[in-house]
Amino acid sequence: MSDTPHIAQKAPFAMPVEAGKTYFWCSCGQSKKQPFCDGSHKGSTFSPLAFTAADSKTAYLCGCKHSKNAPYCDGAHKAL
């Protein structure tokens, strides 16, 4: 695995999240449980990004793994 994340998809993942619950967003792009971590990063320079949802809502989580606002989509996939 390189130091560049794998592009899981060039669009955000619309995921329901619950207020107060902690999630682990995949930063490497290799997880089979996108957009969440399944441990596929082991042995690489990547690690999951833990975040706690502030509100119960649909969150748009980055699928391309290049967002400057991770774990949330910032539109970076449009330039890839």
C-alpha positions as CSV (number, residue, x, y, z in Angstrom):
1,M,0.0,0.0,0.0
2,S,1.4,3.4,-0.9
3,D,1.2,6.7,1.0
4,T,-1.6,7.8,-1.3
5,P,-5.0,6.6,-0.3
6,H,-7.0,4.4,-2.7
7,I,-10.0,6.2,-4.1
8,A,-13.0,4.2,-2.9
9,Q,-15.4,6.2,-5.0
10,K,-15.5,9.7,-6.6
11,A,-18.6,10.7,-4.6
12,P,-19.5,11.1,-0.9
13,F,-21.1,8.3,1.1
14,A,-24.5,9.4,2.5
15,M,-24.6,7.7,5.8
16,P,-27.0,8.0,8.7
17,V,-25.2,8.8,12.0
18,E,-26.4,9.0,15.5
19,A,-25.7,11.9,17.9
20,G,-23.0,11.0,20.4
21,K,-21.9,7.8,18.6
22,T,-18.3,7.5,17.6
23,Y,-17.4,6.2,14.1
24,F,-14.1,5.2,12.6
25,W,-13.8,6.6,9.0
26,C,-11.5,4.7,6.6
27,S,-8.6,7.0,5.5
28,C,-6.8,4.4,3.3
29,G,-9.6,3.6,0.9
30,Q,-9.1,-0.2,1.2
31,S,-11.9,-1.1,3.6
32,K,-14.6,-3.4,2.4
33,K,-17.0,-1.6,4.8
34,Q,-16.7,1.8,3.2
35,P,-16.8,4.5,4.4
36,F,-15.9,2.9,7.7
37,C,-12.7,1.1,8.7
38,D,-12.4,-2.7,8.7
39,G,-8.7,-2.8,9.6
40,S,-7.4,-3.0,6.0
41,H,-4.9,-0.3,6.7
42,K,-2.8,-2.6,9.0
43,G,0.8,-2.5,8.0
44,S,0.5,0.8,6.2
45,T,1.0,4.5,7.2
46,F,-2.8,5.0,7.4
47,S,-5.0,4.8,10.4
48,P,-8.8,5.4,10.8
49,L,-10.1,8.8,11.8
50,A,-12.4,8.6,14.8
51,F,-15.2,11.1,14.9
52,T,-18.3,11.6,17.1
53,A,-21.5,12.7,15.4
54,A,-22.8,15.9,16.9
55,D,-26.3,15.4,15.5
56,S,-28.4,12.5,14.3
57,K,-28.6,13.1,10.6
58,T,-27.3,12.0,7.2
59,A,-23.6,12.8,7.0
60,Y,-21.8,13.0,3.6
61,L,-18.6,11.2,4.3
62,C,-15.7,11.5,1.9
63,G,-15.4,8.6,-0.5
64,C,-12.3,9.7,-2.5
65,K,-10.1,10.0,0.7
66,H,-8.7,13.3,-0.4
67,S,-11.0,15.7,1.5
68,K,-9.3,18.5,3.4
69,N,-12.3,18.3,5.8
70,A,-12.2,14.6,6.5
71,P,-14.2,12.6,7.3
72,Y,-16.7,14.9,5.5
73,C,-16.8,15.5,1.8
74,D,-15.5,18.9,0.6
75,G,-15.9,18.2,-3.1
76,A,-12.2,17.2,-3.6
77,H,-13.4,14.2,-5.8
78,K,-14.4,16.6,-8.5
79,A,-10.7,17.4,-9.2
80,L,-9.5,13.8,-9.3
